[in-house]
Amino acid sequence: MSLEELLQAVHSELLRRGNDEGAGAAAELIAASVALDELDAAVERRDDDAATFQAELLERLLAGIGTYDFPVSERKRQR
């Protein structure tokens, strides 16, 4: 399972549970994951303008998420 697939599953589950704030944070992480992939591709092709744009976008997306406390079961916290 890719990171995007995992985040999509988390997003869907949070929506199902009515946790709109958590679903929004998951959606921001999905967007950040895509931006990271695009940043990697831009660096690989040596496209400085695209790399700068994607790096700034990634920074804004991650800053917007902040420190959202995703719900984790007590059992998983004990691992």
Contact map, one row per residue, 1 for C-alpha under 8 A:
1110110000000000000000000000000000000000000000000000000000000000000000000000000
1111110000000000000000000000000000000000000000000000000000000000000000000000000
1111111000000000000000000000000010000000000000000000000000000000000000000000000
0111111100000000000000000000010011000000000000000000000000000000000000000000000
1111111110000000000000000000000000000000000000000000000000000000000000000000000
1111111111000000000000000000000000000000000000000000000000000000000000000000000
0011111111100000000000000110110000000000000000000000000000000000000000000000000
0001111111110000000000000110010000000000000000000000000000000000000000000000000
0000111111111000000000000000000000000000000000000000000000000000000000000000000
0000011111111100000000100100000000000000000000000000000000000000000000000000000
0000001111111110000001110110000000000000000000000000000000000000000000000000000
0000000111111111000000100000000000000000000000000000000000000000000000000000000
0000000011111111100000000000000000000000000000000000000000000000000000000000000
0000000001111111111101100000000000000000000000000000000000000000000000000000000
0000000000111111111100100000000000000000000000000000000000000000000000000000000
0000000000011111111000000000000000000000000000000000000000000000000000000000000
0000000000001111111000000000000000000000000000000000000000000000000000000000000
0000000000000111111100000000000000000000000000000000000000000000000000000000000
0000000000000111111111100000000000000000000000000000000000000000000000000000000
0000000000000110011111110000000000000000000000000000000000000000000000000000000
0000000000000000001111111000000000000000000000000000000000000000000000000000000
0000000000100100001111111100000000000000000000000000000000000000000101000000000
0000000001110110001111111110000000000000000000000000000000000000000000000000000
0000000000100000000111111111000000000000000000000000000000000000000000000000000
0000000000000000000011111111100000000000000000000000000000000000100100000000000
0000001101100000000001111111110000000000000000000000000000000000000000000000000
0000001100100000000000111111111000000000000000000000000000000000000000000000000
0000000000000000000000011111111100000000000000000000000000001101100000000000000
0000001000000000000000001111111110000000000000000000000000001100100000000000000
0001001100000000000000000111111111000000000000000000000000000000000000000000000
0000000000000000000000000011111111100000000000000000000000001000000000000000000
0000000000000000000000000001111111110000000000000000000011001100000000000000000
0011000000000000000000000000111111111000000000000000000000000000000000000000000
0001000000000000000000000000011111111100000000000000000000000000000000000000000
0000000000000000000000000000001111111110000000000000011011000000000000000000000
0000000000000000000000000000000111111111000000000000011001000000000000000000000
0000000000000000000000000000000011111111100000000000000000000000000000000000000
0000000000000000000000000000000001111111110000000010010000000000000000000000000
0000000000000000000000000000000000111111111000000110011000000000000000000000000
0000000000000000000000000000000000011111111100000010000000000000000000000000000
0000000000000000000000000000000000001111111110000000000000000000000000000000000
0000000000000000000000000000000000000111111111110110000000000000000000000000000
0000000000000000000000000000000000000011111111110010000000000000000000000000000
0000000000000000000000000000000000000001111111100000000000000000000000000000000
0000000000000000000000000000000000000000111111100000000000000000000000000000000
0000000000000000000000000000000000000000011111110000000000000000000000000000000
0000000000000000000000000000000000000000011111111110000000000000000000000000000
0000000000000000000000000000000000000000011001111111000000000000000000000000000
0000000000000000000000000000000000000000000000111111100000000000000000000000000
0000000000000000000000000000000000000010010000111111110000000000000000000000000
0000000000000000000000000000000000000111011000111111111000000000000000000000000
0000000000000000000000000000000000000000000000011111111100000000000000000000000
0000000000000000000000000000000000000000000000001111111110000000000000000000000
0000000000000000000000000000000000110110000000000111111111000000000000000000000
0000000000000000000000000000000000110010000000000011111111100000000000000000000
0000000000000000000000000000000000000000000000000001111111110000000000000000000
0000000000000000000000000000000100100000000000000000111111111000000000000000000
0000000000000000000000000000000100110000000000000000011111111100000000000000000
0000000000000000000000000000000000000000000000000000001111111110000000000000000
0000000000000000000000000000000000000000000000000000000111111111000000000000000
0000000000000000000000000001101100000000000000000000000011111111100000000000000
0000000000000000000000000001100100000000000000000000000001111111110000000000000
0000000000000000000000000000000000000000000000000000000000111111110000000000000
0000000000000000000000000001000000000000000000000000000000011111110000000000000
0000000000000000000000001001100000000000000000000000000000001111111100000000000
0000000000000000000000000000000000000000000000000000000000000111111100000000000
0000000000000000000000000000000000000000000000000000000000000000111110000000000
0000000000000000000001001000000000000000000000000000000000000000111111000000000
0000000000000000000000000000000000000000000000000000000000000000001111100000000
0000000000000000000001000000000000000000000000000000000000000000000111110000000
0000000000000000000000000000000000000000000000000000000000000000000011111000000
0000000000000000000000000000000000000000000000000000000000000000000001111101100
0000000000000000000000000000000000000000000000000000000000000000000000111111100
0000000000000000000000000000000000000000000000000000000000000000000000011111110
0000000000000000000000000000000000000000000000000000000000000000000000001111111
0000000000000000000000000000000000000000000000000000000000000000000000011111111
0000000000000000000000000000000000000000000000000000000000000000000000011111111
0000000000000000000000000000000000000000000000000000000000000000000000000111111
0000000000000000000000000000000000000000000000000000000000000000000000000011111
